């Protein structure tokens, strides 16, 4: 049903022409830095999980 409002289809959107190559390069660099930080955080979590398993095993062995 048509309620009197017209919506432009997605294909008629105008592209962003103000984006420069420098902006794109900056965004790519920032994304790569964020990915590195995420990888480091995941490694830290994995290391902590290994430590916890090891310490739990030692505690159980000593508690026997």
Number of C-alpha atoms within 10 A of each C-alpha: 3 5 5 6 6 7 6 8 7 7 7 7 8 7 8 7 6 7 9 10 9 9 11 11 11 12 12 12 12 12 12 12 12 12 12 12 12 12 12 12 12 12 12 12 12 12 11 12 12 12 12 12 11 11 12 12 12 11 11 9 9 8 7 5
